[in-house]
Amino acid sequence: MKINIKYFASLREQANKSEEIIETTYAKPSEIYNELKKKYNFSLELNELKVAVNDCYEDFNYEMKEMDTLVYIPPVAGG
Amino acid sequence: MFEISSTSIEEYKNKSFVTPECGGVVTFEGRVRNHNEGQSVESLEYEVYDVLALKEGEKILKETKGKFDILDAFCVHRVGHLQIGDLAVWIAVTSKHRRDAFRACEFIIDEVKKTVPIWKKEHYADKSIDSKWVFCEEDHRH
């Protein structure tokens, strides 16, 4: 399955890209993050993140579909 | 209304939300300060996930209107590379009576810091210290 991933803040810097389409055999954001964490050596743990699918907050067990847009949200710091 | 701006938001301070039934206006200015946790800060870089930030921002304002007896609420957040003293966030709340306007204004800034996908990177005066993405320690574990 192909998934569109967007990266922000520290994840964008560590992946060295803002967006990519990946091919994965996993369907849950939690599983996909573990795969990406190994690939890019992300320093943030899963329990420090939130996740958004198609521009809405979802949980890490959400069942992804072909070409969904997935964003991992590092700890926010507005204000 | 909740807005994101990549240019100066100083002019928003001239906006008037006053209506005839309005008895109080509370505003909040969040500015870039020159220090954080013992370090001298030179500038701040804000990054936003804009589509979700606008949705979450609107959700906060809607929740605020349901929770407090206010007439209206507005918030704008600046993004991009900001210097010391720059206005980063501006909030205005109008109400019939002052108490709810004060409470609502504080609620909005607290919620913006918790849920709106905006990040900030601190750049330090001491160049031997690497710039880093910062967050509110007590809020960041879910």
Backbone of each chain as ProteinMPNN parsed JSONL, in Angstrom:
{"seq_chain_A": "MKINIKYFASLREQANKSEEIIETTYAKPSEIYNELKKKYNFSLELNELKVAVNDCYEDFNYEMKEMDTLVYIPPVAGG", "coords_chain_A": {"N_chain_A": [[0.849, -1.197, 0.0], [0.46, 2.238, -0.793], [1.445, 5.179, 0.913], [1.062, 8.571, 1.692], [3.332, 10.652, 3.217], [3.852, 13.348, 5.445], [6.305, 15.47, 6.843], [7.18, 17.278, 9.798], [8.918, 19.853, 11.642], [11.202, 18.54, 14.024], [11.122, 15.965, 12.978], [11.017, 16.373, 10.232], [13.51, 17.497, 9.829], [15.177, 15.375, 10.606], [14.442, 13.37, 8.804], [15.142, 14.626, 6.599], [13.49, 15.664, 4.633], [10.306, 16.996, 3.507], [8.103, 15.677, 2.68], [6.916, 12.533, 1.429], [6.193, 9.631, -0.603], [5.519, 6.502, 0.541], [5.972, 2.932, 0.309], [4.326, 0.444, 1.955], [3.86, -2.466, 4.056], [2.46, -2.357, 6.277], [-0.487, -1.298, 8.157], [-1.226, 0.31, 10.232], [-0.731, 3.461, 11.857], [1.026, 3.343, 14.064], [2.635, 1.109, 13.564], [3.776, 1.83, 11.157], [5.235, 4.021, 11.951], [7.232, 2.86, 13.533], [8.654, 1.536, 11.572], [9.584, 3.711, 10.053], [11.057, 5.031, 11.978], [13.243, 3.416, 12.358], [14.373, 3.594, 9.816], [15.019, 6.365, 9.519], [16.188, 6.969, 11.89], [14.76, 8.355, 13.901], [14.494, 10.5, 16.732], [12.362, 10.867, 18.447], [10.038, 9.15, 20.535], [7.239, 6.916, 20.073], [5.257, 7.438, 22.024], [5.515, 10.112, 22.45], [4.363, 11.41, 20.438], [1.602, 12.666, 18.411], [-0.921, 11.685, 16.043], [-1.985, 12.422, 12.721], [-4.384, 11.817, 10.213], [-5.176, 12.368, 6.922], [-5.5, 15.119, 7.475], [-6.809, 15.181, 9.984], [-6.858, 14.642, 13.51], [-6.115, 11.366, 14.591], [-6.212, 7.974, 16.007], [-3.422, 5.823, 16.935], [-4.012, 3.301, 16.042], [-5.492, 3.443, 13.795], [-6.86, 2.36, 10.701], [-5.098, 2.489, 7.88], [-5.608, 3.623, 4.496], [-5.078, 3.144, 0.954], [-2.994, 5.653, -0.33], [-3.643, 7.495, 1.682], [-3.009, 10.444, 3.624], [-0.508, 10.853, 5.931], [0.526, 12.155, 9.026], [2.891, 12.593, 11.494], [2.822, 14.06, 14.642], [5.02, 15.969, 16.27], [5.81, 16.983, 19.721], [3.904, 19.843, 20.41], [4.29, 23.474, 20.253], [3.111, 26.033, 20.314], [2.36, 29.581, 20.717]], "CA_chain_A": [[0.0, 0.0, 0.0], [1.21, 3.495, -0.823], [0.998, 6.167, 1.894], [1.731, 9.873, 1.559], [3.741, 11.104, 4.553], [4.418, 14.706, 5.556], [7.133, 15.594, 8.051], [7.322, 18.633, 10.339], [9.829, 20.156, 12.757], [12.387, 17.681, 14.168], [11.006, 14.8, 12.089], [11.378, 16.86, 8.892], [14.969, 17.652, 9.779], [15.851, 14.067, 10.682], [14.176, 12.635, 7.557], [15.727, 15.475, 5.558], [12.487, 15.902, 3.589], [9.018, 17.422, 4.054], [7.017, 14.83, 2.198], [7.311, 11.433, 0.54], [5.237, 8.532, -0.726], [6.216, 5.244, 0.871], [5.269, 1.666, 0.079], [4.456, -0.293, 3.212], [2.964, -3.613, 4.232], [1.726, -2.093, 7.521], [-1.692, -0.482, 7.974], [-1.469, 1.188, 11.383], [0.301, 4.499, 12.03], [2.043, 2.943, 15.055], [3.566, 0.178, 12.904], [4.516, 2.569, 10.117], [6.232, 4.872, 12.614], [8.379, 2.027, 13.923], [9.411, 1.297, 10.343], [10.266, 4.969, 9.683], [11.998, 5.376, 13.05], [14.471, 2.676, 12.057], [14.932, 4.104, 8.562], [15.579, 7.717, 9.664], [16.769, 7.14, 13.213], [14.025, 9.415, 14.608], [14.786, 10.497, 18.168], [11.128, 10.879, 19.234], [9.352, 7.868, 20.721], [5.824, 6.94, 19.685], [4.403, 8.035, 23.065], [5.703, 11.568, 22.468], [3.741, 11.944, 19.221], [0.2, 12.449, 18.049], [-0.941, 11.357, 14.628], [-3.103, 12.942, 11.933], [-4.591, 11.17, 8.915], [-5.995, 13.228, 6.056], [-5.694, 16.401, 8.166], [-7.598, 15.065, 11.215], [-6.21, 13.801, 14.525], [-6.66, 10.009, 14.684], [-5.353, 7.262, 16.943], [-2.334, 5.079, 16.296], [-4.508, 2.026, 15.494], [-6.304, 3.759, 12.608], [-6.549, 1.509, 9.538], [-4.771, 3.349, 6.747], [-6.005, 3.171, 3.157], [-4.196, 3.549, -0.135], [-2.751, 7.079, -0.563], [-3.983, 8.396, 2.784], [-1.905, 11.321, 4.037], [-0.182, 10.556, 7.329], [1.454, 13.117, 9.636], [3.214, 12.403, 12.907], [2.888, 15.394, 15.235], [5.921, 16.09, 17.427], [5.248, 17.855, 20.765], [3.65, 21.175, 19.839], [4.865, 24.553, 21.069], [2.616, 27.343, 19.88], [2.337, 30.638, 21.717]], "C_chain_A": [[0.889, 1.253, 0.0], [0.584, 4.49, 0.164], [1.788, 7.451, 1.661], [2.071, 10.374, 2.966], [4.307, 12.51, 4.493], [5.163, 14.79, 6.88], [7.228, 17.062, 8.485], [8.377, 18.663, 11.45], [10.99, 19.154, 12.837], [12.321, 16.466, 13.246], [11.394, 15.178, 10.661], [12.902, 16.98, 8.773], [15.68, 16.299, 9.783], [15.622, 13.222, 9.424], [14.822, 13.352, 6.37], [14.796, 15.63, 4.343], [11.166, 16.301, 4.248], [7.9, 16.462, 3.697], [7.582, 13.683, 1.375], [6.165, 10.436, 0.439], [6.012, 7.259, -0.44], [5.335, 4.05, 0.492], [5.447, 0.859, 1.352], [3.503, -1.48, 3.251], [2.128, -3.414, 5.5], [0.527, -1.184, 7.264], [-1.916, 0.519, 9.107], [-0.357, 2.219, 11.516], [1.395, 4.109, 13.029], [3.098, 2.043, 14.395], [4.423, 0.923, 11.867], [5.578, 3.461, 10.767], [7.462, 4.056, 13.016], [9.284, 1.742, 12.727], [10.233, 2.546, 9.972], [11.333, 5.355, 10.704], [13.343, 4.683, 12.8], [15.174, 3.269, 10.84], [15.656, 5.448, 8.762], [16.225, 7.982, 11.03], [16.099, 8.287, 13.979], [14.296, 9.333, 16.102], [13.512, 10.46, 19.015], [10.515, 9.485, 19.321], [7.885, 8.036, 20.362], [4.951, 7.645, 20.731], [4.607, 9.542, 23.217], [4.95, 12.235, 21.311], [2.228, 11.853, 19.267], [0.224, 12.129, 16.572], [-2.169, 11.971, 13.952], [-3.162, 12.177, 10.616], [-5.562, 12.036, 8.13], [-6.44, 14.503, 6.791], [-6.654, 16.345, 9.356], [-6.795, 14.236, 12.218], [-6.899, 12.436, 14.553], [-5.852, 9.264, 15.74], [-4.39, 6.357, 16.186], [-2.76, 3.717, 15.74], [-5.402, 2.224, 14.273], [-5.88, 2.856, 11.445], [-6.335, 2.4, 8.312], [-5.27, 2.736, 5.435], [-5.03, 3.734, 2.12], [-4.186, 5.079, -0.307], [-3.368, 8.026, 0.476], [-2.758, 9.264, 3.076], [-1.709, 11.191, 5.549], [0.837, 11.585, 7.844], [1.66, 12.756, 11.098], [3.473, 13.787, 13.496], [3.848, 15.381, 16.432], [5.28, 16.993, 18.488], [5.111, 19.293, 20.264], [4.122, 22.275, 20.793], [4.415, 25.917, 20.59], [2.677, 28.346, 21.03], [3.68, 31.306, 21.879]], "O_chain_A": [[1.911, 1.32, 0.684], [-0.637, 4.624, 0.24], [3.003, 7.43, 1.462], [1.183, 10.502, 3.809], [5.121, 12.838, 3.628], [4.72, 14.258, 7.898], [7.34, 17.964, 7.654], [8.677, 17.656, 12.091], [11.687, 18.936, 11.846], [13.356, 15.988, 12.78], [12.028, 14.39, 9.959], [13.495, 16.615, 7.758], [16.656, 16.097, 9.061], [16.494, 12.453, 9.023], [15.021, 12.777, 5.3], [15.243, 15.715, 3.199], [10.931, 15.981, 5.413], [6.859, 16.446, 4.354], [8.603, 13.835, 0.703], [5.278, 10.405, 1.291], [7.021, 6.968, -1.082], [4.115, 4.166, 0.376], [6.572, 0.612, 1.785], [2.477, -1.496, 2.571], [1.21, -4.186, 5.774], [0.506, -0.411, 6.307], [-2.696, 1.461, 8.965], [0.816, 1.904, 11.315], [2.552, 4.495, 12.865], [4.296, 2.195, 14.636], [5.621, 0.675, 11.728], [6.668, 3.643, 10.226], [8.595, 4.51, 12.858], [10.509, 1.71, 12.848], [11.41, 2.45, 9.626], [12.367, 5.926, 10.358], [14.412, 5.26, 12.996], [16.394, 3.427, 10.823], [16.756, 5.65, 8.247], [16.738, 9.071, 11.288], [16.774, 9.09, 14.623], [14.326, 8.245, 16.678], [13.563, 10.066, 20.18], [10.471, 8.741, 18.341], [7.356, 9.148, 20.347], [4.016, 8.363, 20.377], [3.936, 10.176, 24.031], [4.904, 13.461, 21.214], [1.649, 11.086, 20.037], [1.254, 12.277, 15.913], [-3.25, 12.031, 14.537], [-2.138, 11.92, 9.984], [-6.635, 12.39, 8.619], [-7.604, 14.9, 6.728], [-7.256, 17.361, 9.703], [-6.138, 13.263, 11.849], [-8.128, 12.359, 14.541], [-4.918, 9.823, 16.315], [-4.515, 6.149, 14.979], [-1.982, 3.051, 15.056], [-6.0, 1.269, 13.778], [-4.69, 2.62, 11.233], [-7.28, 2.986, 7.783], [-5.345, 1.516, 5.283], [-4.272, 4.666, 2.386], [-5.238, 5.708, -0.415], [-3.59, 9.204, 0.196], [-1.623, 8.87, 2.811], [-2.636, 11.398, 6.331], [1.855, 11.852, 7.206], [0.694, 12.629, 11.851], [4.23, 14.583, 12.941], [3.517, 14.84, 17.487], [4.312, 17.695, 18.194], [6.067, 19.884, 19.761], [4.327, 22.037, 21.984], [5.216, 26.844, 20.47], [3.004, 27.996, 22.164], [3.82, 32.222, 22.689]]}, "seq_chain_B": "MFEISSTSIEEYKNKSFVTPECGGVVTFEGRVRNHNEGQSVESLEYEVYDVLALKEGEKILKETKGKFDILDAFCVHRVGHLQIGDLAVWIAVTSKHRRDAFRACEFIIDEVKKTVPIWKKEHYADKSIDSKWVFCEEDHRH", "coords_chain_B": {"N_chain_B": [[-12.707, 33.72, 14.934], [-9.872, 31.959, 13.662], [-6.566, 32.521, 12.704], [-3.592, 32.096, 10.651], [-0.465, 33.576, 10.128], [2.164, 34.506, 7.961], [3.463, 36.82, 7.946], [4.101, 40.006, 9.639], [1.974, 40.502, 12.506], [1.205, 42.712, 13.828], [-0.606, 44.665, 12.977], [-3.084, 43.605, 13.482], [-3.77, 44.385, 15.989], [-5.121, 46.718, 15.753], [-7.615, 46.056, 15.048], [-11.116, 46.164, 15.561], [-13.43, 44.678, 17.654], [-15.619, 45.458, 18.858], [-18.99, 45.637, 19.796], [-22.372, 46.945, 20.226], [-23.431, 45.617, 22.522], [-21.242, 44.904, 23.934], [-19.213, 44.892, 26.817], [-16.691, 44.585, 27.693], [-13.302, 44.133, 26.629], [-10.778, 41.836, 26.25], [-7.401, 41.428, 25.586], [-4.567, 39.534, 24.434], [-1.084, 39.51, 24.095], [1.41, 37.575, 22.779], [4.821, 37.484, 22.901], [8.142, 37.24, 21.447], [10.66, 36.334, 23.601], [13.883, 37.121, 25.099], [15.151, 35.033, 26.363], [15.28, 31.655, 27.612], [14.815, 29.056, 29.858], [17.313, 29.566, 31.149], [19.004, 30.064, 29.031], [20.325, 32.386, 26.638], [18.329, 33.669, 24.209], [18.277, 34.158, 20.709], [16.647, 34.248, 18.438], [13.479, 32.994, 17.154], [12.082, 30.251, 15.445], [9.158, 29.528, 13.865], [7.097, 26.814, 12.907], [4.415, 25.443, 10.992], [1.678, 23.172, 10.658], [-0.437, 23.802, 8.527], [-3.192, 23.262, 7.587], [-4.332, 21.527, 9.52], [-3.809, 23.057, 11.791], [-5.434, 25.315, 11.476], [-7.946, 24.11, 11.604], [-7.9, 23.026, 14.236], [-7.516, 25.336, 15.702], [-9.896, 26.751, 15.189], [-11.636, 24.985, 16.397], [-10.921, 25.263, 19.075], [-11.718, 27.922, 19.547], [-14.456, 27.709, 19.179], [-15.114, 25.937, 21.227], [-14.422, 27.552, 23.372], [-16.345, 29.56, 23.201], [-18.578, 28.092, 23.913], [-18.059, 27.448, 26.507], [-17.636, 29.72, 28.04], [-19.195, 32.857, 28.978], [-19.172, 34.737, 26.589], [-18.928, 37.166, 23.898], [-17.489, 37.171, 21.475], [-14.537, 35.682, 19.946], [-11.144, 35.836, 18.949], [-8.182, 34.769, 17.285], [-4.841, 35.056, 16.217], [-1.948, 33.563, 14.858], [1.477, 33.93, 14.387], [3.845, 32.698, 12.013], [7.085, 31.447, 10.899], [10.372, 32.996, 10.753], [11.125, 34.599, 13.638], [12.083, 37.562, 15.43], [13.562, 38.834, 18.524], [11.144, 40.289, 20.616], [9.209, 40.393, 18.668], [5.77, 40.043, 17.728], [4.103, 37.112, 18.384], [1.741, 35.77, 18.856], [-1.665, 36.755, 18.942], [-4.557, 37.531, 20.736], [-8.018, 38.194, 21.024], [-10.828, 38.848, 23.015], [-14.255, 39.422, 23.375], [-16.834, 40.506, 25.588], [-19.85, 40.645, 27.634], [-19.4, 41.118, 30.3], [-16.428, 41.548, 32.324], [-15.15, 39.31, 33.628], [-15.538, 36.727, 32.391], [-14.333, 37.225, 29.958], [-11.61, 37.555, 30.605], [-11.044, 34.986, 31.618], [-11.657, 33.382, 29.387], [-9.784, 34.253, 27.529], [-7.377, 33.411, 28.653], [-7.852, 30.674, 28.633], [-7.898, 30.154, 25.871], [-5.187, 30.696, 25.017], [-3.844, 28.778, 26.53], [-4.908, 26.384, 25.461], [-4.192, 26.597, 22.771], [-1.445, 26.28, 22.967], [-1.387, 23.625, 23.692], [-2.697, 21.99, 21.712], [-2.637, 22.921, 19.018], [-1.03, 22.333, 15.954], [1.796, 23.652, 15.904], [5.163, 24.46, 15.858], [8.235, 25.358, 17.558], [11.534, 26.546, 17.076], [14.388, 27.199, 18.875], [16.933, 29.6, 18.536], [20.143, 30.21, 19.661], [22.052, 32.77, 21.411], [24.583, 32.075, 22.136], [26.654, 30.543, 20.075], [27.797, 28.099, 20.281], [25.968, 26.419, 21.206], [23.641, 24.165, 19.985], [20.845, 24.948, 17.897], [17.483, 24.292, 18.882], [14.396, 22.333, 18.784], [11.724, 23.216, 20.756], [9.484, 22.557, 23.525], [6.626, 22.552, 25.697], [7.43, 21.07, 28.563], [5.752, 19.803, 30.492], [3.446, 19.234, 29.093], [3.932, 17.501, 26.991], [3.914, 14.687, 26.894], [1.803, 12.005, 25.994]], "CA_chain_B": [[-11.93, 33.242, 13.794], [-8.469, 31.648, 13.947], [-5.761, 32.723, 11.497], [-2.142, 31.894, 10.676], [0.132, 34.58, 9.244], [3.622, 34.39, 7.803], [4.019, 38.188, 8.028], [3.811, 40.682, 10.904], [0.563, 40.539, 12.903], [1.006, 43.927, 14.648], [-1.78, 45.445, 12.536], [-4.325, 43.03, 14.035], [-4.098, 45.086, 17.236], [-6.024, 47.835, 15.445], [-8.947, 45.546, 14.729], [-12.092, 46.372, 16.622], [-14.474, 43.658, 17.696], [-16.615, 46.015, 19.771], [-20.385, 45.758, 19.359], [-23.087, 47.707, 21.268], [-23.67, 44.876, 23.777], [-19.946, 44.561, 24.507], [-18.821, 45.709, 27.966], [-15.273, 44.38, 27.991], [-12.445, 43.494, 25.618], [-9.491, 41.406, 26.802], [-6.485, 40.975, 24.526], [-3.299, 38.972, 24.896], [0.019, 39.535, 23.13], [2.534, 36.69, 23.094], [5.985, 38.005, 22.17], [9.387, 36.471, 21.52], [11.534, 36.904, 24.641], [15.308, 36.886, 24.8], [15.755, 33.974, 27.176], [14.438, 30.507, 27.974], [15.5, 28.053, 30.668], [18.699, 29.927, 31.44], [19.787, 30.354, 27.817], [20.038, 33.634, 25.947], [17.734, 33.315, 22.909], [18.498, 35.201, 19.701], [15.463, 34.296, 17.576], [12.621, 31.798, 17.181], [11.564, 29.853, 14.142], [7.898, 28.8, 14.028], [6.657, 26.019, 11.758], [3.008, 25.085, 11.187], [0.95, 22.251, 9.78], [-1.497, 24.817, 8.453], [-4.59, 22.792, 7.468], [-4.775, 21.027, 10.822], [-3.734, 24.155, 12.763], [-6.635, 26.139, 11.326], [-9.075, 23.318, 12.134], [-7.793, 22.935, 15.694], [-7.716, 26.689, 16.226], [-11.342, 27.045, 15.148], [-12.278, 24.121, 17.39], [-10.68, 25.885, 20.389], [-12.551, 29.122, 19.692], [-15.845, 27.245, 19.323], [-15.227, 25.395, 22.586], [-14.351, 28.7, 24.285], [-17.647, 30.244, 23.189], [-19.536, 27.247, 24.62], [-17.642, 27.307, 27.901], [-17.647, 31.013, 28.744], [-20.237, 33.788, 28.535], [-18.499, 35.795, 25.824], [-19.594, 37.515, 22.64], [-16.698, 36.727, 20.328], [-13.126, 35.393, 20.237], [-10.311, 35.854, 17.746], [-6.774, 34.473, 17.564], [-3.943, 34.932, 15.061], [-0.61, 33.095, 15.229], [2.513, 34.195, 13.385], [4.837, 31.64, 11.783], [8.28, 31.924, 10.2], [11.524, 33.286, 11.617], [10.814, 35.81, 14.409], [13.163, 38.14, 16.228], [13.189, 39.214, 19.891], [10.15, 41.368, 20.68], [8.154, 40.228, 17.655], [4.484, 39.518, 18.178], [3.949, 35.74, 17.871], [0.32, 35.389, 18.905], [-2.54, 37.818, 19.447], [-5.907, 37.026, 21.03], [-8.977, 39.196, 21.505], [-12.11, 38.291, 23.448], [-15.225, 40.442, 23.792], [-17.891, 39.942, 26.435], [-20.693, 41.648, 28.292], [-18.74, 41.416, 31.578], [-14.996, 41.288, 32.191], [-14.61, 38.078, 34.198], [-15.472, 35.643, 31.408], [-13.375, 37.579, 28.895], [-10.269, 37.224, 31.11], [-10.917, 33.514, 31.696], [-11.674, 32.822, 28.025], [-8.525, 34.608, 26.873], [-6.354, 32.51, 29.188], [-8.175, 29.323, 28.143], [-7.494, 30.057, 24.457], [-3.73, 30.57, 24.857], [-3.453, 27.47, 27.088], [-5.291, 25.319, 24.524], [-3.363, 26.741, 21.554], [-0.132, 25.686, 23.285], [-1.519, 22.175, 23.85], [-3.217, 21.153, 20.614], [-2.472, 23.411, 17.639], [0.271, 21.865, 15.456], [2.781, 24.698, 15.636], [6.413, 24.108, 16.56], [9.207, 26.45, 17.538], [12.942, 26.198, 17.232], [15.135, 28.315, 19.478], [18.315, 29.848, 18.113], [20.773, 30.805, 20.842], [23.109, 33.768, 21.227], [25.825, 31.294, 22.229], [26.631, 29.707, 18.864], [28.308, 26.748, 20.542], [24.8, 25.601, 21.558], [22.817, 23.89, 18.801], [19.436, 25.356, 17.904], [16.66, 23.085, 19.118], [12.932, 22.404, 18.832], [11.355, 23.219, 22.173], [8.081, 22.32, 23.831], [6.314, 22.662, 27.107], [7.77, 19.751, 29.116], [4.667, 19.148, 31.223], [2.319, 18.889, 28.227], [4.247, 16.838, 25.745], [3.703, 13.236, 26.835], [0.366, 11.749, 25.856]], "C_chain_B": [[-10.471, 33.018, 14.207], [-7.681, 31.791, 12.646], [-4.291, 32.41, 11.755], [-1.566, 32.93, 9.721], [1.646, 34.397, 9.158], [4.278, 35.773, 7.768], [3.571, 38.825, 9.345], [2.315, 40.719, 11.222], [0.265, 41.766, 13.775], [-0.285, 44.657, 14.283], [-3.105, 44.884, 13.075], [-4.756, 43.776, 15.297], [-5.04, 46.264, 17.008], [-7.446, 47.376, 15.124], [-9.898, 45.818, 15.889], [-13.184, 45.32, 16.531], [-15.661, 44.168, 18.52], [-17.982, 46.136, 19.096], [-21.149, 46.46, 20.481], [-23.295, 46.952, 22.583], [-22.382, 44.533, 24.521], [-19.567, 45.503, 25.652], [-17.35, 45.57, 28.307], [-14.549, 43.725, 26.836], [-11.145, 43.122, 26.311], [-8.631, 40.923, 25.647], [-5.225, 40.417, 25.167], [-2.286, 39.055, 23.762], [1.082, 38.554, 23.606], [3.708, 37.129, 22.238], [7.211, 37.126, 22.371], [10.293, 37.113, 22.564], [12.97, 36.422, 24.43], [15.972, 35.814, 25.656], [14.765, 32.84, 27.377], [15.306, 29.481, 28.697], [16.997, 28.327, 30.8], [19.556, 30.241, 30.223], [19.359, 31.687, 27.202], [19.575, 33.293, 24.522], [17.888, 34.484, 21.934], [17.282, 35.36, 18.771], [14.694, 32.985, 17.682], [12.077, 31.522, 15.791], [10.298, 29.031, 14.375], [7.554, 28.058, 12.746], [5.226, 25.552, 12.029], [2.558, 24.022, 10.197], [-0.381, 22.97, 9.564], [-2.927, 24.291, 8.393], [-5.124, 22.334, 8.824], [-4.769, 22.137, 11.88], [-4.989, 25.029, 12.679], [-7.865, 25.413, 11.879], [-9.063, 23.302, 13.656], [-8.032, 24.293, 16.345], [-9.195, 27.052, 16.269], [-12.086, 26.233, 16.204], [-12.123, 24.726, 18.791], [-11.602, 27.09, 20.585], [-14.024, 28.745, 19.883], [-16.071, 26.719, 20.748], [-15.246, 26.534, 23.614], [-15.706, 29.405, 24.364], [-18.714, 29.43, 23.919], [-19.288, 27.226, 26.12], [-17.782, 28.603, 28.706], [-18.729, 31.916, 28.152], [-19.571, 34.985, 27.833], [-19.254, 36.066, 24.531], [-18.817, 36.983, 21.443], [-15.253, 36.467, 20.761], [-12.368, 35.316, 18.926], [-8.874, 35.526, 18.153], [-5.996, 34.413, 16.256], [-2.568, 34.518, 15.569], [0.347, 33.341, 14.074], [3.383, 32.951, 13.223], [5.998, 32.21, 10.974], [9.373, 32.246, 11.204], [11.313, 34.635, 12.317], [12.004, 36.254, 15.254], [12.642, 38.523, 17.614], [12.223, 40.405, 19.855], [9.029, 41.227, 19.673], [6.894, 39.625, 18.278], [4.258, 38.142, 17.54], [2.493, 35.293, 17.867], [-0.479, 36.548, 19.481], [-3.959, 37.274, 19.567], [-6.785, 38.188, 21.477], [-10.284, 38.495, 21.857], [-13.014, 39.447, 23.854], [-16.317, 39.757, 24.61], [-18.738, 41.055, 27.016], [-20.003, 42.088, 29.584], [-17.307, 40.898, 31.554], [-14.533, 39.884, 32.563], [-14.473, 36.96, 33.164], [-14.496, 35.951, 30.278], [-11.952, 37.25, 29.332], [-10.055, 35.707, 31.092], [-10.819, 32.899, 30.3], [-10.346, 33.078, 27.318], [-7.409, 33.67, 27.345], [-6.577, 31.079, 28.694], [-7.68, 29.155, 26.702], [-5.983, 29.874, 24.335], [-3.25, 29.223, 25.423], [-3.742, 26.349, 26.095], [-4.473, 25.386, 23.239], [-2.016, 26.064, 21.784], [-0.201, 24.168, 23.35], [-1.832, 21.431, 22.561], [-2.965, 21.651, 19.19], [-1.085, 23.009, 17.12], [1.169, 22.993, 14.936], [4.008, 24.336, 16.469], [7.349, 25.306, 16.559], [10.605, 25.947, 17.829], [13.662, 27.413, 17.784], [16.538, 28.387, 18.889], [18.971, 30.658, 19.23], [21.874, 31.8, 20.484], [24.47, 33.073, 21.262], [25.837, 30.272, 21.091], [27.215, 28.305, 19.083], [27.156, 25.815, 20.948], [23.942, 25.417, 20.31], [21.395, 24.42, 18.979], [18.603, 24.113, 18.163], [15.167, 23.382, 19.137], [12.532, 22.284, 20.282], [9.861, 22.95, 22.333], [7.893, 22.45, 25.319], [6.428, 21.277, 27.721], [6.556, 19.044, 29.728], [3.517, 18.686, 30.318], [2.656, 17.857, 27.168], [4.105, 15.317, 25.725], [2.221, 12.92, 26.871], [-0.001, 10.4, 26.457]], "O_chain_B": [[-9.911, 33.782, 14.993], [-8.075, 31.252, 11.613], [-3.809, 32.447, 12.887], [-2.103, 33.145, 8.634], [2.315, 34.163, 10.165], [5.49, 35.89, 7.584], [2.762, 38.253, 10.076], [1.49, 40.937, 10.335], [-0.799, 41.851, 14.388], [-0.973, 45.197, 15.15], [-4.115, 45.587, 13.121], [-5.938, 43.805, 15.642], [-5.678, 46.751, 17.941], [-8.355, 48.188, 14.952], [-9.52, 45.712, 17.055], [-13.78, 45.102, 15.476], [-16.582, 43.415, 18.837], [-18.109, 46.66, 17.99], [-20.628, 46.565, 21.591], [-23.334, 47.571, 23.646], [-22.42, 43.945, 25.601], [-19.588, 46.725, 25.505], [-16.816, 46.337, 29.108], [-15.102, 42.869, 26.145], [-10.48, 43.978, 26.894], [-9.067, 40.112, 24.83], [-4.863, 40.776, 26.288], [-2.586, 38.715, 22.617], [1.598, 38.688, 24.715], [3.62, 37.151, 21.01], [7.302, 36.37, 23.338], [10.656, 38.283, 22.444], [13.233, 35.468, 23.698], [17.197, 35.695, 25.678], [13.553, 33.046, 27.317], [16.373, 29.093, 28.222], [17.829, 27.445, 30.592], [20.711, 30.641, 30.366], [18.187, 32.06, 27.243], [20.322, 32.711, 23.735], [17.66, 35.641, 22.287], [16.938, 36.473, 18.373], [15.19, 31.999, 18.226], [11.671, 32.429, 15.064], [10.345, 27.971, 15.001], [7.695, 28.59, 11.646], [4.869, 25.293, 13.178], [3.005, 23.985, 9.051], [-1.332, 22.773, 10.32], [-3.799, 24.821, 9.082], [-6.226, 22.706, 9.226], [-5.626, 22.156, 12.764], [-5.537, 25.432, 13.705], [-8.713, 26.017, 12.536], [-10.09, 23.536, 14.293], [-8.664, 24.391, 17.397], [-9.684, 27.594, 17.26], [-13.034, 26.715, 16.825], [-13.058, 24.708, 19.592], [-12.193, 27.262, 21.652], [-14.744, 29.383, 20.651], [-17.083, 27.017, 21.382], [-15.987, 26.486, 24.595], [-16.157, 29.794, 25.441], [-19.649, 29.998, 24.482], [-20.21, 27.009, 26.906], [-18.019, 28.569, 29.913], [-19.124, 31.768, 26.995], [-19.431, 36.07, 28.396], [-20.115, 35.284, 24.126], [-19.395, 36.418, 20.514], [-14.803, 36.959, 21.796], [-12.872, 34.804, 17.926], [-8.404, 35.941, 19.213], [-6.444, 33.789, 15.294], [-2.079, 35.039, 16.571], [0.057, 33.001, 12.927], [3.628, 32.233, 14.192], [5.909, 33.313, 10.433], [9.313, 31.825, 12.359], [11.321, 35.683, 11.671], [12.806, 35.445, 15.72], [11.434, 38.535, 17.85], [12.456, 41.392, 19.158], [7.994, 41.879, 19.81], [6.949, 38.822, 19.21], [4.226, 38.016, 16.316], [2.063, 34.539, 16.994], [-0.025, 37.237, 20.394], [-4.491, 36.65, 18.648], [-6.339, 39.061, 22.221], [-10.783, 37.66, 21.101], [-12.597, 40.343, 24.587], [-16.675, 38.605, 24.369], [-18.407, 42.236, 26.914], [-20.013, 43.269, 29.931], [-17.0, 39.932, 30.855], [-13.648, 39.323, 31.918], [-13.426, 36.321, 33.068], [-13.899, 35.04, 29.705], [-11.166, 36.73, 28.54], [-9.032, 35.213, 30.619], [-10.004, 32.009, 30.06], [-9.845, 32.218, 26.594], [-6.601, 33.197, 26.546], [-5.626, 30.364, 28.378], [-7.106, 28.121, 26.36], [-5.535, 28.981, 23.616], [-2.351, 28.6, 24.858], [-2.912, 25.459, 25.907], [-4.103, 24.353, 22.68], [-1.506, 25.362, 20.91], [0.794, 23.489, 23.097], [-1.292, 20.349, 22.331], [-3.072, 20.87, 18.245], [-0.077, 23.303, 17.763], [1.282, 23.244, 13.736], [3.896, 23.956, 17.634], [7.275, 26.163, 15.678], [10.835, 25.079, 18.671], [13.564, 28.513, 17.239], [17.232, 27.379, 18.762], [18.426, 31.664, 19.685], [22.526, 31.708, 19.444], [25.385, 33.43, 20.52], [25.126, 29.268, 21.135], [27.143, 27.443, 18.208], [27.326, 24.599, 21.029], [23.561, 26.39, 19.659], [20.82, 24.348, 20.065], [18.956, 23.016, 17.729], [14.728, 24.489, 19.449], [12.951, 21.353, 20.969], [9.083, 23.098, 21.39], [8.848, 22.458, 26.096], [5.612, 20.402, 27.432], [6.351, 17.849, 29.517], [2.709, 17.85, 30.72], [1.749, 17.369, 26.494], [4.168, 14.711, 24.656], [1.471, 13.485, 27.666], [-1.169, 10.011, 26.434]]}, "name": "protein", "num_of_chains": 2, "seq": "MKINIKYFASLREQANKSEEIIETTYAKPSEIYNELKKKYNFSLELNELKVAVNDCYEDFNYEMKEMDTLVYIPPVAGGMFEISSTSIEEYKNKSFVTPECGGVVTFEGRVRNHNEGQSVESLEYEVYDVLALKEGEKILKETKGKFDILDAFCVHRVGHLQIGDLAVWIAVTSKHRRDAFRACEFIIDEVKKTVPIWKKEHYADKSIDSKWVFCEEDHRH"}
